[in-house]
Structure formats: C-alpha cells, structure tokens
Amino acid sequence: MSRRREPVPVDAALLRDWPLPAPGGSKDARGRVVVVGGSARTPGAVVLGGLAALRVGAGRLTLVVPESIAGRVAIAVPEAGVVALADGRGAVLADDACDELESADAVVVGPGFVEPGIALRTVAEVCEGIAAHTGLVLDAFALGVLPDLDDLVLPAETVLTPNLEEAGILLGRDVDDARAAVAEIAGRYGASVTCYGEIADEDGGRWSVGAGGPGLGTSGSGDVLAGAVAGLLARGADAAQAAVWGTFAHATSGDRLAARIAPVGFLARELCDELPRALAAVG
C-alpha cells in the first residue's frame, strides 16, 4: 500500500486492494493476543478488548489483570486464559505474565487501568519483555504515561489509540482536530495512530474513515477499537494496516448497530458482536 500525504478515504474497495493476511486454519496460526489492564473499578475494559480481538479473528487470548478481579474476568471470558498482575511496589508483571508476553503476537496495554504509576511501570516492562516483532497497542492510561518515558523504545509495529484528550497529553497541548494531531503524534512517537476515524503512520501515510457516528461515543467503545487493532496485528497485519482495518471495522460496526437499533444507545459489547460481520462485508 503506497503512502500519501493527504488522507486517503477508506472504503471497502480500498481495503480489498489491501487484504489482510490469510487467517490460517488453526488458532495458533491466527495469533496470540495478550491484554494487560483492568482494575477493581473498571474490570470490563479488558473483557471488551479481549473479545474484540477474538471477534476479528485472533486465535488465542490471555488477559493479564489484577488478582482482585481475575476470577470474575475468567468467568466473563471463558475463551481466555487469565493471569494475575503482581501487587506491590516492585515489578508489576509476574513470571507467568512475562511468559505470556514472550509468546504473544500482539499485546494491548492500558484498558481499565486507573493508576498512572502502575500504567507507567507496566508499559516499560511490557516493552522490555516482548519480542521485537510483536505488535503493541497502547490505550487509555498507557498513553497518558508515554511523555514520562523518555528512554522508551516502542516496537516497530506499535499502534496508539488516543481520544482527543489523550492526544493532547501526548502532544502537551490542547487538541481539537484529530486529523492534524494523528500525523504529529505518529511522527513524534514513531508509531501508527488512530483517533476518531483519522489514521496516520510515521512514514507519512494518512487515511480517513468516514463511517461511524455519535453512537460510537459510548463507554467501552475505545476498548473495543484497541482490541480489534490488536487482533489484526496478531493475524499478521502491520501497524498501519491493522489501524486502518480496525478503525473501519469499528466504525462500520457502529453504523450497522445504528441502523438496527438507533443512532445512539447501542452498547460497546454489541460492537464486538458486529465486528466479524463488518469484516466479512468487505469481502
């Protein structure tokens, strides 16, 4: 896919010319996703992210969450393995979590975190513990701590999924224009970025998804987007392709729900259920 400076409108025809890697015939062939996040206050964020990764075709899923919610999360997502986050002031990730990271094809960090200190240490440990080829998605609090990690080296296949407030934190100023912000963030952090339907990569590629509506502005919607992007990374898409396809699938899932239910009022969990149909509709 060639890179152009002006945003390229994303539609099904463009995506058919930029096909995802073949999914393969087994769960191992479709890749392993690890989602790291959660808290007692927001246990559902990792659930939504993990389900979205499976719904776009990832084969295996592990959720790394605080011990206090591990049991509830395991029941909520019986398809996933669950590993407890270590508690204390030292390392966040226990040995079994590190083992999962080493074998992951894509990792999401941030959904459901509510403590910046834990988010900061977790991002640093994840980047140190994953293989160079592993895809990485940073979301929510994991984005807010990036400016404090001056020496952090992000993997080559990294996608950032900020909202406008988080985009402002990444740039150190107020942001009200996602189209301009994504290109600047991509260049500054050396990653692909998706924000409110606008996507950019560090090489100057820019895309714009016109689908989606106000109903996507609902609790948990961003967790679904982050998980969908990670699932596509696990299947073998590069960062820019995963960001574009994931953003399109997320937005068109919202359109499908808006047509069936109402323009606003559908739930993030329902977006997960629509993702396979949105991808299949591309052909």
Beta strands, then each sheet from edge to edge (+ up, - down):
strand 1: 8-9
strand 2: 32-36
strand 3: 60-66
strand 4: 81-85
strand 5: 106-109
strand 6: 135-138
strand 7: 158-160
strand 8: 192-195
strand 9: 198-200
strand 10: 206-208
sheet 1: 1+ 10+ 9- 8+ 7+ 6+ 5+ 2+ 3+ 4+
end
